[in-house]
Amino acid sequence: MAPALLAVGALFFTGEGVVLCFGAVLALDNCGGGDRRSRWASWWQPASSLGRFVDGLAAAYPSDVRDQRESFGQTLAKHAEKLNVDMKLQLWKAALRKVAKLSGYHLTRNSDTWNQVNRLVQLQNTLLSKILGDCRSLKVDNIDTGIYMIKRRLHSKRVLLILDSVDHLDQLETLVGARDWFGKRIRIIITTRDQHLLTAHGVDSKYEMTGLNQDDAFQHFCWHAFRNEKLVDGYGEFVEQIINYAGSLPLVLTVLGLDLYGRTKKEWESALDQYRKISHQDIQKILQTSYDRLSENGKNVFLDIACFFNGEWLYNVIELLDSFGFYPNFSIPRLREKSLISEFHEILQMHNLLQDMGREVVRQESLKNLGTRSRLFFHEDVYEVLENDTGIDNHVEGIVVDFAEGDDIIRLSPKAFENMKRLRLFRCRNAHFSKELNCLPNSIRVLDWPDCPLQSMPSKFRGDKLSILHMPGSRILEIPLELKEIDLHSCKNLVEVHDSVGLILDKLVNLRLGGCFNLKSFTRRLQLRSLELLDLGDCSSLQNFLEIEFEMEHLHFVYLMGTAIEELPSSIGYLTGLRLLELSSCVNLKCLPSSIHQLRSLNQIYLMDCPNIISFGMEEEEEVHNGQPTPYVVSTSWENEASLGAELFPLPPPTKSTTCLYLYLMNSGLSKSNFFRLFNCFLNLHTLQLSCSDIVSIPASIKTFVGLSMLFLNNCKQLQEIMEFPPNLGSLHADGCISLEILPEISKIFHFPRLERIELSRCYKVNMGNCMPNPAWNRDYEMIFSGNKIPDWFSHCKETSNSHRCEFDIKGSPPYNSDDIIGISLCAIFEPVGTGGLQVHFITVKSEDLRRHYRYTNEGKLDEMDSDHVWLEHLNTEDIRRRGMIVDQANDLRIIFENRCPDSVIFKHYRVHLLYKQHDEQNAKDHENVIVHLDAPIENIGNLANPMDHGWKSTF
């Protein structure tokens, strides 16, 4: 019979018991073992006298309490002598008889908590005794006392405390609850498999443990497998396979090494085959502890990943698991926190040993009857179940038939699927059935069957629960309703999508029909409120796009590239949630509707390889007379505004659009379009890609695109002039514009305060006279352009002949030294002779004994250049520090130019200019109107000029 712990618990939860229990302070001697007391007291924390009574009650049996006999009766009799009121004793006896009759169910319910609390108290006792030594006065009998003792006795101690294999937050809260428990001389290290415990407890820093490297793993395994760090001849291939299998985990290497010690090569070979199929029992036992602690939902997600989804795209796995009702957006982060899965470049990954552990859990569900396992994934098991009638006791939830390319034929049993009432996933890859599939269970939620030979679903299949239909390249002609995803891309037989598809699939989220090149008719009306993605890309026979009849705020992505459409309907303005519109390679496309400018969330428009586009909507008449509020327009009174400084052109205030727009028009016909006449449109344009287009001139109207930061004009071979830059332009990329001659003046910082990069390689005709930066610009910028002329304001010059390296030694001297440096300008003329990049090394010298080496690397596309080019860059001290260089703490400075790869460039001329703190404000004003001249290379004028010549004014 079980002890009466639950009887006591019930006593505290009944009204009469509470009154009786707390109506008197009892002082009973201990009637049971001390082990009982700590378990109880750690949960309830009773007063000392009441606690001793509780201890006796906790250790007694229900019959002893009910009949008040044995040790409990003796203790109660002794206590009766101390009671002054006989009625109070009689009330206690009656209450205890009532409590003792309560069901033992409560004991089962609370025993886990009881044991857990007892373990925590034991940990507190261990912590105190290990640090302070055994002492009776330190004996802890409940959690609160333990916390008090830890805070009081350990606060001033100097201790390194390591808490290993923590698996519950209670352990941290009862042992190291808060920083103020300890003084400054204690350091605490916590190891756990659950990263969330560290987050929840607010640790200062985290470190993810890594496995052994290849050499250490090899040595570790050999010590256990051969009792020597060296490999035994003939076992090299086996050892390599073991290390790859173990993933450099020391514990696994130890277990396998001991298991294989002293065995023959044949035994090793057989053991390896077995490890791949059946996890080693010791490894399984260790790893499965993490699995066993998961919730039921977490276990399902873990097993699905281990059996089906390891190595797949994370967003696809989330979508699949969500269709099963497994709440993956919560479950997957929990598995990641427990180090059971990881993510690499959005690919879901599980260690092969954890995968084997999960698959072994499934195998253990039934060692002989495969039909009663929850998941089937091994080829042999799939054959066994699908070719044979496995009976009515079928528990299969998921089947993956994933064979290598070949002629594998499954001789399908007529009743193979009939009894799979729990099947939710069927994935078939490269498998062929000897008979037509005439039955599918209605429990299926995901049907993934590329190149499916079926033209229609089995007659009895209703598809009530089917959520995801993935059948690219199939012959299917009819689809069930209530789907969340339809993937029929590359179905060459698909000619028409009926209007009903656009009207009744209310739950549809993704519709993928890309590559159906015979599709001529798509549903004419779209009323799918849940739709998020519509893919009609490369449907080359599709000429018209549907009408949208009401607002669709959830449709984010529309792919129409490679279609034959000529225009989009104005109703596209109803796609208020649209983020991406892909129209590349629509060779018949001529115009966009004006309503496209009303899409507040539109972030990306792709119009590459559209040679016939003429109108981007909002014709000039509409711009003036459409009744819309006048958008934010930049003033063109440049000269007056120049005096306002760097804050001249703030980014535009919010207008219709709420996001930055990226517009891609590469290799499209723009010379006849109205793009640059849309003065009041594209105010949110951030990136404009016009490379390889037929444009001849960038007109001055581009300055109305006040949000434009990046402009790409690479290989626009007909481009002759750029009349203006947008006021907030950050970078210009115009490599290979062989006809370009005219650029706007940028020498005054006030015009373009955010301009940091100009690329003009292979622009042989451009006049760089107006494009040189002012030497007073102390902000980051970089330029590269064709030619051999550079600004005349550089103070340190050096000329070489066919050199791959050049050094500048700059020594600080009065009245300026390196502490006064606020910027460094670098310039080089080089001849590209191969691929690679430029390198610039900074070596700062604090004293004769201390040198600090820092390097900054610039990589350029040198392989496309066929003549001399100039590279120019300026770094201010803030950027220099950000790159790890500290020039203002050095006495001397050495700057080294060299090519990044052997035989990539030949340097012909170098210049360096140091910008010092300005001690004369008038000098700075003088430089506002400096006229920058370009010099051809000159003779070497020495390694170092007078430091006074490095200031802003005296350089000129």
Secondary structure, DSSP 8 states (H G I E B T S, - for coil): ---THHHHHHHHHSHHHHHHHHTS-------S-HHHHHHHHHHH---HHHHHHHHHHHHS-HHHHHHT-HHHHHHHHHHHTT-S-HHHHHHHHHHHHHHHTS-THHHHHHHHHHHHHHHHHHHHHHHHHHHH---GGG---SHHHHHHHHHHHHTT--EEEEEEEE--HHHHHHHS--GGGS-TTEEEEEEES-HHHHHHHT-S---------HHHHHHHHHHHHTSSSS--TT-HHHHHHHHHHHTT-HHHHHHHHHHHTT--HHHHHHHHHHHHHS--HHHHHHHHHHHHTS-HHHHHHHHHIIIIITTSBHHHHHHHHHHTT--HHHHHHHHHHTTS-EEETTEEE--HHHHHHHHHHHHHH-SS-GGGSSEE-SHHHHHHHHHS---S-----EEEEE--SS--EE---TTTTTT-TT--EEEEES-EESS------TT--EEE-TT---SS--TT---SS--EEE-TT-------SS-SEEE-TT-TT--B--TTHHHH-TT--EEE-TT-TT--B--SEE--TT--EEE-TT-TT-----EE-S--TT--EEE-TT----B--GGGGG-TT--EEE-TT-TT--B--GGGGG-TT--EEE-TT-TT--B-S--HHHHHHS-----------HHHHGGG-TTSS------S--S-EEEE-TT---TTSSGGG-TTS-TTEEEEE-TT----EE-GGGGG-TT--EEE-TT-TT--EE----TT--EEE-TT-TT--B-----STTT-TT--EEEETT-TT--GGG----TT--S-EEEEEESS-EETT-SEEEEEEEESEEEEEEE-BTTB-GGGEEEEEEEEEEEE-SS--EEEEEEEESSSS-EEEEEEEE---GGG--S-EEEEEEEEHHHHHHTT--GGG-SEEEEEEEESSTTSEEEEEEEEEEEE--S-HHHHHHGGG----EE-------S---GGGGSTTTT-
